[in-house]
Amino acid sequence: MPRSPGSAKRKPTEARGRAKAAGDRGKGPALASVGEFGLIDRLRRLVPAAGPGVTIGIGDDAAVLECDGPVVATCDIQVEGVHFTWELCGPEDVGWRALAVNLSDIAAMGGRPRYALISLALPAATPLATIEGLYRGLAEIAIAYRVLIVGGNISGTAGPLIVDVTALGSLDGTRRAVRRAGARPGDGVWVTGTVGKAAAGRFLLQHPEVRVPGAAALAAAYRRPSPRVQAAQILGERPPSAMIDTSDGTASDLLHLVEASNVGVRLDEDRLPQPEGLPQAARAAGLDPAAWALAGGEDYELLFTADRGFDALAPDAAERMRVPLTRIGEILPEPEGRWIYRPGGPRRPLAAQGWDHFSARR
């Protein structure tokens, strides 16, 4: 296997922002002009690669690493035309997103991200500026979350461009992994931050003529999601009974959690925390704002359950993590079912409403 580069939010709703995201890709030499090993040499200089725990990093056939306690491992992929388009994201955004989704998975298990390996599948005509921009985005988020890039791979492809990331984290000290299974009847259902923001941001990027309050923050939530690593560490001081990140959508991910836990649930739709501008954007799209709050996906918040004792602790935890915490429901015994409640309307079954790679549902 060839050695890899790892071995070797602007005003986004403006039309000019969209043009910039796509336009910069066409400038300068293409990948074929520098070749595989020339590219590796250029990219390895862009990312944080050496640091605590890295015994052997970039440049050998494999990395040798140290972790404190059990290792948390995950991988995720970003495929051009499936997970992103150049019309909506610049290369730096794609690099940021590619690592962010992996850091979110580690956070959802209660881990602390430490290392990442980056694999790229690149068409030969890809502009060199695109690849370097992608790596600048990777470097930016890696530095922000103290993650070291320690290996990876490069391959040519007829297309599309693919970024595949493997991330490793650790469960420090006496901490245990927090799983999807573990929710118990009587537990509260909580979520960090706000929900539906990435779907609203995507719509606004697709429709720059729509103006709403907080548009820049919504677009940034889609382009550069913020994995809740610090929030997970604070929650880990009194571990949730179960936890998952909201990659597929609030309803879908809550369903994953309760199915793994063999419990029922009541989700109160009116408690879902919506960001500024989402209701106006949803109305411009001809949608009920709850549609994005329930099924938007790609928010990468932490959805978790905790016993009643957490209710009194939540305000202090939210202040420390600088992220809102909202109780959005309650775990029920499994025979009582899984329901979404809306004031003034009939309850309806909790069903998967978000992203599915192999169906037409989104």
Stockholm file with secondary structure:
# STOCKHOLM 1.0

chainA/1-362         MPRSPGSAKRKPTEARGRAKAAGDRGKGPALASVGEFGLIDRLRRLVPAAGPGVTIGIGDDAAVLECDGPVVATCDIQVEGVHFTWELCGPEDVGWRALAVNLSDIAAMGGRPRYALISLALPAATPLATIEGLYRGLAEIAIAYRVLIVGGNISGTAGPLIVDVTALGSLDGTRRAVRRAGARPGDGVWVTGTVGKAAAGRFLLQHPEVRVPGAAALAAAYRRPSPRVQAAQILGERPPSAMIDTSDGTASDLLHLVEASNVGVRLDEDRLPQPEGLPQAARAAGLDPAAWALAGGEDYELLFTADRGFDALAPDAAERMRVPLTRIGEILPEPEGRWIYRPGGPRRPLAAQGWDHFSARR
#=GR chainA/1-362 SS CCCCSSCCCCSTTSHHHHHHHHHGGGSSCBGGGTHHHHHHHHHHTTSCCCCTTEEECTTSSSCEECCSSSEEEEEEEEEBTTTBCTTTCCHHHHHHHHHHHHHHHHHHTTCEEEEEEEEEEECTTCBHHHHHHHHHHHHHHHHHTTCEEEEEEEEECSSCCEEEEEEEEECCTTCCCCCSTTCCTTCEEEEESCSSHHHHHHHHHHCTTCCCTTHHHHHHHHHSCCCCHHHHHHHTTSCCSEEEECSSCHHHHHHHHHHHHTCEEEEEGGGSCCCTTHHHHHHHTTCCHHHHHHHCCCCCCEEEEECTTHHHHHHHHHHHHTSCEEEEEEEECGGGCEEEECTTSCCEECCCCSCCTTSSCC
#=GC SS_cons         CCCCSSCCCCSTTSHHHHHHHHHGGGSSCBGGGTHHHHHHHHHHTTSCCCCTTEEECTTSSSCEECCSSSEEEEEEEEEBTTTBCTTTCCHHHHHHHHHHHHHHHHHHTTCEEEEEEEEEEECTTCBHHHHHHHHHHHHHHHHHTTCEEEEEEEEECSSCCEEEEEEEEECCTTCCCCCSTTCCTTCEEEEESCSSHHHHHHHHHHCTTCCCTTHHHHHHHHHSCCCCHHHHHHHTTSCCSEEEECSSCHHHHHHHHHHHHTCEEEEEGGGSCCCTTHHHHHHHTTCCHHHHHHHCCCCCCEEEEECTTHHHHHHHHHHHHTSCEEEEEEEECGGGCEEEECTTSCCEECCCCSCCTTSSCC
//
